[in-house]
Amino acid sequence: MAHAIGSLLRLARAGWVMAREGLVTAMAPPDPPAIGRLALAMAKLVEREDAVGTSRGQRASRALNRLGPSYVKLGQFLATRPDVVGRAMADDLEALQDRVEPFDHDTAEAIVARALGKPLSELFVEFGQPVAAASIAQVHKARVKARDGMIRDVAVKVLRPDVEARFRRDLDAFYLAARLIESVVPATRRLRLVAVVDTLARSVRLEMDLRLEAAAISELAENSKDDPDFRLPKVDWERTQRGVLTLEWIDGIKLSDRAGLAAAGHDLKRLGRIVMQSFLRHAMRDGFFHADMHQGNLFVMPSGDLVAVDLGITGRLDPNERRFLAEILYGFIIRDYRRVAQVHFDAGYVPAHQEVEVFAQALRAVGEPLRDRPPAEISMAGLLGQLFEYTDVFDMKTQPRLILLQKTMVVVEGVGRTLDPDLDMWTVSEPVVREWVEANLGPGARIADVGQSAGALGRLALAVPRLVERFELASAGLAKWAEVGVRLDAETVEAIAAAEARRDRPQRLATWIAAASLAAIACVMMFS
């Protein structure tokens, strides 16, 4: 009961802050229902005077930063889910940055020493002040003596103190809000809001264990070891634990510094090409990609190599999703909209009760406007984004991993065109897509598929005796249940009934209190 009330109070505070900062009225749809108009009127009463005239993005940034790191992370996560918050709001949230003061140096040193199990003097020659701070961790520049006796600079990422407990409390509140909205407005169940919070919670759990980020860096480095002009920083595993990540210090020029890159003699058009091709190789060839490839996370070394950092957010695509991506891109290139539609049905992304021909007509409305436009004006990310806009019309369930891919592609295309405004995405991408198609959809791929199928059949044949034995045991058990039934003694029945009654009372109370607490924000989001 106390747990549920705590979540309700946190939601009530969130509603107050969002209303106070003008975010609720900024999110208002043009013609809300009666309950929405009431919520907007209440929000308007508490709105700050200086909120008037500020952009929605500014209001969102101010409100979420006031609410703390968990809400900043939520906003950044929802920027990857335009299917949930709408494209315009997702675009506003893309600019959301952590505005978190670094925690004190002594605390950071204590966390590192405790995590690594040694005094700092045994681990580092020098441990400097923080150079960057975010909602989950901050980064210090330090120096270490390597095994070869050389002194090297390293970047040490340190988890913020008590951040896990705070995120856990706020995630409980997010779950409560998602369940309430889904129960009150059945139409929102298609968006799978609880599943959205599940994905956020999983992402945060991964980010809280810096060993997993180190593993992601290691995996991407291994996948791309033969790629031209791209690499990852080396992990110092000796100085890496759950709350501490130590990496090679990257002494390069940030990709956001165009003037610095030009002054150093780097070819900006070449860099734009490297960014796009590297991302596509990782996504299509490996099914594992850096999902936060903005300019601040990309550095150019004096050699011209591109180095990516901060792999707290990554994306994965299984073989079927990669095939889906390749086939729809190819289908749009050759204008075979019927084929693109069929691929959606074959993948199960469009329900079987819909009509392939009608869906193909919708795809034609997406593809034909691209016919006469210059290649440099055509965006692959924009194309995928328009496809996902049809999810509501055709009762399609959202595919979070594909949407994360599309949002990452938006960022990558933006980075590429910042470096080269005339970048032709199709020409740059064609070698990577063609290589993948030849390897996975050509004759060689069919032979490999036959080999895999034969192997699977062989494993199934070996497993048949065990399966038959288990089936006989299960059949005997079911026959006995059918004969005698399942019996519970009176004490067990009473205990179950009492437990259900205790569980239902706070849940009913929590639902009613939550409905009142969220009136200022949930109703607006429901109908926007």
C-alpha positions as CSV (number, residue, x, y, z in Angstrom):
1,M,0.0,0.0,0.0
2,A,2.8,2.5,1.0
3,H,4.6,1.5,-2.2
4,A,1.6,2.4,-4.4
5,I,0.9,5.7,-2.5
6,G,4.6,6.6,-3.0
7,S,4.3,6.1,-6.8
8,L,1.0,8.2,-6.8
9,L,2.7,11.0,-5.0
10,R,5.6,11.1,-7.4
11,L,3.1,11.1,-10.4
12,A,1.2,13.9,-8.8
13,R,4.4,15.9,-8.4
14,A,5.3,15.2,-12.0
15,G,1.8,16.4,-13.1
16,W,2.3,19.6,-11.1
17,V,5.7,20.4,-12.5
18,M,4.6,19.7,-16.1
19,A,1.6,22.0,-15.7
20,R,3.7,24.6,-13.9
21,E,6.3,24.7,-16.7
22,G,3.5,25.0,-19.4
23,L,4.2,21.6,-20.9
24,V,0.6,20.3,-20.4
25,T,-0.9,23.2,-22.4
26,A,1.9,23.0,-25.0
27,M,0.9,19.4,-25.7
28,A,-2.8,20.2,-26.0
29,P,-4.6,18.9,-29.1
30,P,-6.6,21.4,-31.2
31,D,-10.1,20.0,-30.1
32,P,-9.8,17.9,-26.9
33,P,-12.8,16.2,-25.3
34,A,-14.6,17.6,-22.3
35,I,-12.4,15.9,-19.8
36,G,-9.3,17.1,-21.7
37,R,-10.6,20.7,-21.6
38,L,-11.1,20.5,-17.9
39,A,-7.5,19.2,-17.4
40,L,-6.2,22.0,-19.6
41,A,-8.1,24.6,-17.6
42,M,-6.7,23.3,-14.4
43,A,-3.2,23.3,-15.8
44,K,-3.6,26.8,-17.1
45,L,-4.3,28.0,-13.6
46,V,-0.9,27.0,-12.2
47,E,1.2,27.7,-15.3
48,R,4.1,30.1,-14.8
49,E,3.8,33.5,-16.5
50,D,7.2,33.2,-18.2
51,A,6.2,29.9,-19.9
52,V,4.1,31.9,-22.3
53,G,6.0,32.5,-25.5
54,T,8.6,29.7,-25.0
55,S,8.8,26.8,-27.4
56,R,7.4,23.4,-26.5
57,G,10.9,21.9,-26.6
58,Q,12.1,24.5,-24.1
59,R,9.1,23.7,-21.8
60,A,9.8,20.0,-22.0
61,S,13.5,20.5,-21.3
62,R,12.8,22.7,-18.3
63,A,10.1,20.5,-16.8
64,L,12.0,17.2,-17.2
65,N,15.3,18.6,-15.9
66,R,13.3,19.9,-12.8
67,L,11.9,16.4,-12.3
68,G,15.4,14.9,-12.3
69,P,17.6,12.3,-14.1
70,S,14.9,9.6,-14.5
71,Y,12.6,12.0,-16.4
72,V,15.4,13.4,-18.5
73,K,16.2,9.8,-19.5
74,L,12.4,9.2,-20.2
75,G,12.3,12.2,-22.4
76,Q,15.4,11.1,-24.4
77,F,13.9,7.6,-24.7
78,L,10.6,8.9,-25.9
79,A,12.4,10.9,-28.6
80,T,13.0,7.5,-30.2
81,R,9.3,6.6,-30.0
82,P,7.3,9.0,-32.3
83,D,4.6,6.4,-32.5
84,V,3.9,7.1,-28.8
85,V,4.3,10.8,-28.4
86,G,3.9,12.0,-32.0
87,R,6.5,13.1,-34.5
88,A,6.5,16.8,-33.5
89,M,7.0,16.1,-29.8
90,A,9.7,13.5,-30.6
91,D,11.5,16.1,-32.6
92,D,11.3,18.5,-29.6
93,L,12.6,15.9,-27.3
94,E,15.6,15.1,-29.5
95,A,17.2,18.3,-28.4
96,L,16.8,17.4,-24.7
97,Q,20.2,17.3,-23.0
98,D,21.2,16.3,-19.5
99,R,21.7,19.4,-17.3
100,V,23.2,17.8,-14.3
101,E,25.9,19.2,-12.0
102,P,28.8,16.8,-11.5
103,F,29.0,15.3,-8.0
104,D,32.1,16.1,-5.9
105,H,35.5,14.7,-6.7
106,D,36.1,13.0,-3.4
107,T,32.8,11.0,-3.8
108,A,33.9,9.9,-7.3
109,E,37.3,8.8,-6.0
110,A,35.6,6.8,-3.2
111,I,33.2,5.1,-5.7
112,V,36.1,4.1,-8.0
113,A,38.3,2.8,-5.1
114,R,35.4,0.8,-3.7
115,A,34.3,-0.6,-7.1
116,L,37.8,-1.7,-8.1
117,G,38.8,-2.9,-4.6
118,K,42.1,-1.0,-4.4
119,P,43.3,2.4,-3.3
120,L,43.3,5.0,-6.1
121,S,47.0,5.4,-5.8
122,E,47.5,1.8,-6.9
123,L,45.2,2.2,-9.9
124,F,46.0,5.6,-11.3
125,V,49.0,7.8,-11.6
126,E,46.6,10.8,-11.7
127,F,42.8,11.1,-11.3
128,G,41.5,14.5,-12.6
129,Q,38.4,16.5,-12.2
130,P,35.2,15.6,-14.1
131,V,35.1,16.7,-17.8
132,A,31.5,15.7,-18.5
133,A,28.4,14.9,-16.3
134,A,25.1,13.3,-17.3
135,S,22.1,11.8,-15.5
136,I,23.6,8.4,-14.9
137,A,27.3,8.9,-14.8
138,Q,30.1,11.4,-15.2
139,V,33.5,11.2,-16.9
140,H,37.0,12.0,-15.4
141,K,40.3,12.2,-17.3
142,A,43.0,10.2,-15.6
143,R,46.4,8.7,-16.2
144,V,47.5,5.1,-15.7
145,K,50.8,3.2,-15.9
146,A,50.3,0.4,-18.4
147,R,51.9,-3.1,-18.1
148,D,54.6,-2.0,-20.6
149,G,55.6,0.8,-18.3
150,M,54.1,3.6,-20.5
151,I,52.0,6.3,-19.0
152,R,48.7,6.7,-20.9
153,D,45.6,8.9,-20.6
154,V,42.3,7.2,-20.0
155,A,38.7,8.3,-19.6
156,V,37.0,7.0,-16.4
157,K,33.2,6.8,-16.4
158,V,31.8,6.7,-12.8
159,L,28.2,5.9,-11.9
160,R,26.4,8.5,-9.9
161,P,25.8,7.7,-6.2
162,D,22.3,6.4,-5.4
163,V,21.2,6.7,-9.0
164,E,19.9,3.1,-9.1
165,A,17.5,3.6,-6.2
166,R,16.1,6.8,-7.7
167,F,15.5,5.3,-11.1
168,R,13.9,2.3,-9.5
169,R,11.4,4.5,-7.6
170,D,10.6,6.6,-10.7
171,L,10.2,3.5,-13.0
172,D,7.5,2.2,-10.6
173,A,5.6,5.5,-11.1
174,F,6.0,5.2,-14.9
175,Y,4.6,1.7,-14.8
176,L,1.6,2.9,-12.8
177,A,0.9,5.7,-15.3
178,A,1.2,3.4,-18.3
179,R,-1.2,0.9,-16.8
180,L,-3.7,3.6,-15.9
181,I,-3.7,5.1,-19.4
182,E,-4.1,1.7,-21.0
183,S,-7.0,0.8,-18.7
184,V,-8.8,4.1,-19.2
185,V,-8.4,4.4,-22.9
186,P,-8.4,1.0,-24.7
187,A,-7.3,2.6,-28.0
188,T,-3.8,3.3,-26.4
189,R,-3.2,-0.5,-25.9
190,R,-2.0,-0.7,-29.5
191,L,0.9,1.5,-28.4
192,R,1.8,-1.0,-25.7
193,L,2.7,1.6,-23.2
194,V,3.6,-0.9,-20.5
195,A,6.0,-2.5,-23.0
196,V,7.4,0.9,-23.7
197,V,8.3,1.3,-20.0
198,D,9.6,-2.3,-20.0
199,T,12.0,-1.3,-22.8
200,L,13.0,1.9,-20.9
201,A,13.6,-0.1,-17.7
202,R,15.7,-2.7,-19.5
203,S,17.7,0.1,-21.2
204,V,18.3,1.8,-17.8
205,R,19.4,-1.5,-16.2
206,L,21.9,-2.1,-18.9
207,E,23.2,1.5,-18.6
208,M,23.6,1.0,-14.8
209,D,26.1,-1.8,-15.3
210,L,29.1,-0.2,-17.0
211,R,30.5,-3.7,-17.7
212,L,27.8,-4.1,-20.2
213,E,28.7,-0.9,-22.0
214,A,32.3,-2.2,-22.0
215,A,31.1,-5.4,-23.5
216,A,29.1,-3.5,-26.2
217,I,32.2,-1.5,-27.1
218,S,34.2,-4.8,-27.3
219,E,31.5,-6.5,-29.5
220,L,31.2,-3.5,-31.9
221,A,35.0,-3.3,-32.1
222,E,35.2,-7.0,-33.0
223,N,32.5,-6.7,-35.6
224,S,34.2,-3.6,-37.2
225,K,37.8,-4.6,-36.9
226,D,38.2,-4.9,-40.7
227,D,36.1,-1.8,-41.5
228,P,37.8,1.1,-43.2
229,D,38.2,4.3,-41.3
230,F,36.2,3.3,-38.2
231,R,37.1,2.1,-34.7
232,L,36.2,2.1,-31.0
233,P,38.3,3.0,-28.0
234,K,40.0,0.1,-26.2
235,V,38.6,-1.0,-22.9
236,D,40.8,-1.2,-19.8
237,W,39.2,-4.3,-18.3
238,E,41.6,-4.2,-15.3
239,R,40.0,-0.9,-14.2
240,T,36.4,-1.7,-15.2
241,Q,33.7,-2.9,-12.9
242,R,29.9,-2.5,-12.5
243,G,30.1,1.1,-11.5
244,V,33.3,2.1,-13.2
245,L,34.3,2.0,-16.9
246,T,37.9,2.9,-18.0
247,L,38.6,3.5,-21.7
248,E,41.4,4.7,-23.9
249,W,41.4,8.5,-24.0
250,I,40.4,9.7,-27.4
251,D,42.3,12.8,-28.3
252,G,40.5,13.8,-31.5
253,I,38.3,16.5,-32.9
254,K,34.5,16.2,-32.3
255,L,32.5,15.8,-35.4
256,S,30.4,18.9,-34.3
257,D,33.5,21.1,-34.8
258,R,33.4,21.6,-38.5
259,A,35.8,24.6,-38.4
260,G,38.3,22.5,-36.4
261,L,38.0,19.6,-38.8
262,A,38.5,21.8,-41.8
263,A,41.5,23.5,-40.2
264,A,43.1,20.1,-39.6
265,G,42.7,19.3,-43.3
266,H,40.0,16.6,-43.0
267,D,37.8,15.9,-46.0
268,L,34.3,16.6,-44.6
269,K,32.5,14.9,-47.5
270,R,34.5,11.7,-46.9
271,L,33.6,11.9,-43.2
272,G,29.9,12.2,-44.0
273,R,30.3,9.1,-46.2
274,I,32.1,7.1,-43.4
275,V,29.4,7.9,-40.8
276,M,26.6,6.7,-43.1
277,Q,28.3,3.6,-44.4
278,S,29.6,2.5,-40.9
279,F,26.1,2.8,-39.4
280,L,24.5,0.7,-42.2
281,R,27.2,-2.0,-42.0
282,H,26.7,-2.4,-38.3
283,A,22.9,-2.5,-38.6
284,M,22.5,-4.6,-41.7
285,R,25.6,-6.8,-41.6
286,D,26.0,-7.3,-37.8
287,G,22.5,-6.6,-36.5
288,F,24.1,-4.5,-33.7
289,F,24.5,-0.8,-33.9
290,H,25.4,2.3,-31.9
291,A,22.0,3.9,-31.3
292,D,23.3,7.3,-30.1
293,M,25.6,8.4,-33.0
294,H,25.2,12.1,-32.6
295,Q,28.1,14.5,-33.3
296,G,29.2,14.7,-29.7
297,N,29.8,11.0,-29.6
298,L,32.0,10.9,-32.7
299,F,35.6,12.0,-32.9
300,V,38.0,12.2,-35.8
301,M,41.6,11.2,-35.1
302,P,44.7,12.8,-36.8
303,S,44.8,9.7,-39.1
304,G,41.3,10.5,-40.3
305,D,39.7,7.5,-38.6
306,L,36.3,8.0,-37.0
307,V,36.0,6.9,-33.4
308,A,32.6,6.3,-31.6
309,V,32.2,6.6,-27.9
310,D,29.4,6.3,-25.3
311,L,27.7,3.0,-26.2
312,G,25.1,3.2,-23.4
313,I,22.4,2.9,-26.0
314,T,22.6,0.2,-28.6
315,G,20.2,-1.5,-31.0
316,R,19.8,-5.0,-32.3
317,L,18.1,-6.4,-35.4
318,D,17.5,-10.1,-35.9
319,P,18.1,-11.7,-39.3
320,N,14.4,-11.4,-40.2
321,E,14.4,-7.7,-39.4
322,R,17.5,-7.1,-41.4
323,R,16.0,-8.9,-44.4
324,F,12.8,-6.8,-44.0
325,L,14.8,-3.6,-44.0
326,A,16.8,-4.6,-47.1
327,E,13.8,-5.7,-49.0
328,I,11.6,-2.7,-48.4
329,L,14.5,-0.3,-49.3
330,Y,15.1,-2.3,-52.5
331,G,11.3,-2.4,-53.2
332,F,11.0,1.4,-53.0
333,I,14.1,1.8,-55.3
334,I,12.5,-0.3,-58.0
335,R,8.9,1.0,-57.2
336,D,7.5,-2.5,-56.6
337,Y,5.0,-1.4,-53.9
338,R,3.1,-4.7,-54.1
339,R,6.3,-6.5,-53.1
340,V,7.0,-4.1,-50.2
341,A,3.4,-4.6,-49.0
342,Q,3.8,-8.3,-49.1
343,V,7.0,-8.2,-47.2
344,H,5.2,-6.4,-44.4
345,F,2.5,-9.1,-44.3
346,D,5.1,-11.9,-44.5
347,A,6.9,-10.5,-41.5
348,G,3.6,-10.3,-39.5
349,Y,3.9,-6.5,-39.1
350,V,0.4,-6.0,-40.8
351,P,-2.5,-8.1,-39.5
352,A,-3.8,-10.8,-41.9
353,H,-7.3,-9.3,-42.0
354,Q,-5.9,-6.2,-43.8
355,E,-5.7,-6.2,-47.6
356,V,-2.3,-6.3,-49.3
357,E,-3.5,-4.2,-52.3
358,V,-4.8,-1.4,-50.0
359,F,-1.6,-1.4,-48.1
360,A,0.4,-1.3,-51.3
361,Q,-1.7,1.8,-52.3
362,A,-0.7,3.5,-49.1
363,L,3.0,2.7,-49.8
364,R,2.6,4.2,-53.3
365,A,1.5,7.4,-51.6
366,V,4.8,7.3,-49.7
367,G,7.1,6.3,-52.6
368,E,5.8,8.2,-55.6
369,P,6.5,11.7,-54.3
370,L,10.2,10.7,-54.2
371,R,10.4,9.9,-57.9
372,D,11.3,13.3,-59.4
373,R,13.2,14.7,-56.4
374,P,17.0,15.0,-56.5
375,P,18.7,12.1,-54.6
376,A,20.3,14.5,-52.1
377,E,16.8,15.5,-51.0
378,I,15.6,11.9,-50.3
379,S,15.9,10.6,-46.8
380,M,15.9,6.9,-46.0
381,A,15.0,7.7,-42.4
382,G,12.1,9.9,-43.6
383,L,10.9,7.1,-45.8
384,L,10.9,4.6,-42.8
385,G,9.2,7.3,-40.7
386,Q,6.4,7.7,-43.1
387,L,5.9,3.9,-43.2
388,F,5.6,3.8,-39.4
389,E,2.9,6.6,-39.6
390,Y,0.6,4.0,-41.1
391,T,0.7,1.8,-38.0
392,D,-2.6,3.2,-36.7
393,V,-4.5,3.1,-40.0
394,F,-3.7,-0.6,-40.6
395,D,-3.8,-1.8,-37.0
396,M,0.0,-2.5,-37.0
397,K,1.7,-3.2,-33.7
398,T,4.6,-1.0,-33.1
399,Q,8.1,-2.6,-33.6
400,P,10.3,-0.8,-31.1
401,R,13.6,-2.1,-32.5
402,L,12.8,-0.9,-36.0
403,I,11.6,2.5,-34.7
404,L,14.9,2.8,-32.8
405,L,16.7,2.0,-36.1
406,Q,14.7,4.7,-37.9
407,K,15.4,7.3,-35.2
408,T,19.1,6.5,-35.2
409,M,19.1,6.8,-39.0
410,V,17.6,10.3,-38.6
411,V,20.5,11.3,-36.4
412,V,23.1,9.7,-38.7
413,E,21.6,11.3,-41.8
414,G,21.6,14.6,-40.0
415,V,25.3,14.2,-39.0
416,G,26.2,13.2,-42.6
417,R,24.4,16.2,-44.2
418,T,25.9,18.6,-41.7
419,L,29.3,17.5,-43.0
420,D,28.1,17.4,-46.7
421,P,24.9,19.2,-47.4
422,D,24.7,17.5,-50.9
423,L,25.2,14.0,-49.5
424,D,23.4,11.4,-51.7
425,M,22.2,8.8,-49.2
426,W,21.2,6.3,-51.9
427,T,24.6,6.4,-53.7
428,V,26.6,6.3,-50.4
429,S,24.4,3.4,-49.1
430,E,24.2,1.4,-52.3
431,P,27.6,-0.6,-51.8
432,V,26.7,-1.6,-48.3
433,V,23.1,-2.6,-49.2
434,R,24.2,-4.5,-52.4
435,E,26.9,-6.4,-50.4
436,W,24.3,-7.4,-47.8
437,V,21.7,-8.5,-50.5
438,E,24.3,-10.6,-52.4
439,A,25.4,-12.3,-49.2
440,N,22.0,-12.9,-47.8
441,L,19.5,-13.1,-50.6
442,G,21.7,-14.5,-53.4
443,P,22.4,-18.2,-54.4
444,G,25.2,-18.5,-51.7
445,A,22.7,-17.6,-49.0
446,R,20.2,-20.2,-50.2
447,I,22.9,-22.9,-50.0
448,A,23.7,-21.7,-46.4
449,D,20.0,-21.8,-45.5
450,V,19.8,-25.4,-46.8
451,G,22.8,-26.3,-44.6
452,Q,21.3,-24.7,-41.6
453,S,18.0,-26.5,-42.1
454,A,19.8,-29.8,-42.5
455,G,21.6,-29.2,-39.2
456,A,18.4,-28.2,-37.4
457,L,16.7,-31.4,-38.7
458,G,19.6,-33.5,-37.4
459,R,19.4,-31.9,-34.0
460,L,15.7,-32.5,-33.9
461,A,16.2,-36.2,-34.8
462,L,18.6,-36.6,-32.0
463,A,16.1,-35.0,-29.6
464,V,13.1,-37.2,-30.6
465,P,13.7,-40.0,-27.9
466,R,13.8,-37.4,-25.1
467,L,10.8,-35.6,-26.4
468,V,8.8,-38.9,-26.6
469,E,9.8,-39.8,-23.0
470,R,8.7,-36.3,-21.8
471,F,5.4,-36.5,-23.7
472,E,4.6,-39.9,-22.1
473,L,5.3,-38.5,-18.6
474,A,3.1,-35.5,-19.3
475,S,0.3,-37.6,-20.7
476,A,0.3,-39.8,-17.6
477,G,0.2,-36.7,-15.3
478,L,-2.7,-35.2,-17.3
479,A,-4.7,-38.5,-17.2
480,K,-4.3,-38.6,-13.4
481,W,-5.5,-35.0,-13.0
482,A,-8.5,-35.7,-15.2
483,E,-9.4,-38.7,-13.0
484,V,-9.0,-37.2,-9.5
485,G,-9.0,-33.4,-10.3
486,V,-7.0,-30.8,-8.4
487,R,-7.9,-30.5,-4.7
488,L,-7.2,-27.7,-2.3
489,D,-7.9,-28.0,1.4
490,A,-10.1,-25.5,3.2
491,E,-7.2,-23.7,4.8
492,T,-5.5,-23.1,1.5
493,V,-8.7,-21.8,-0.1
494,E,-9.2,-19.3,2.8
495,A,-5.6,-18.1,2.5
496,I,-5.9,-17.5,-1.2
497,A,-9.1,-15.6,-0.7
498,A,-7.6,-13.4,2.0
499,A,-4.6,-12.6,-0.1
500,E,-6.7,-11.6,-3.0
501,A,-8.8,-9.4,-0.9
502,R,-5.7,-7.7,0.6
503,R,-4.3,-7.2,-2.9
504,D,-7.4,-5.8,-4.5
505,R,-8.1,-3.1,-1.8
506,P,-5.0,-1.0,-2.3
507,Q,-5.1,-1.6,-6.1
508,R,-8.7,-0.2,-6.3
509,L,-7.7,2.7,-4.1
510,A,-4.5,3.3,-6.1
511,T,-6.5,3.4,-9.4
512,W,-8.9,6.1,-8.2
513,I,-6.2,8.2,-6.7
514,A,-4.0,7.9,-9.8
515,A,-6.9,8.9,-12.0
516,A,-7.1,12.2,-10.1
517,S,-3.3,12.7,-9.9
518,L,-2.8,12.2,-13.6
519,A,-5.8,14.3,-14.8
520,A,-3.5,17.2,-15.7
521,I,-1.2,15.2,-17.9
522,A,-2.6,11.9,-19.0
523,C,-5.8,13.1,-20.6
524,V,-3.9,15.5,-22.8
525,M,-1.5,12.8,-23.9
526,M,-4.3,10.4,-24.6
527,F,-6.0,12.6,-27.1
528,S,-3.1,14.4,-28.7
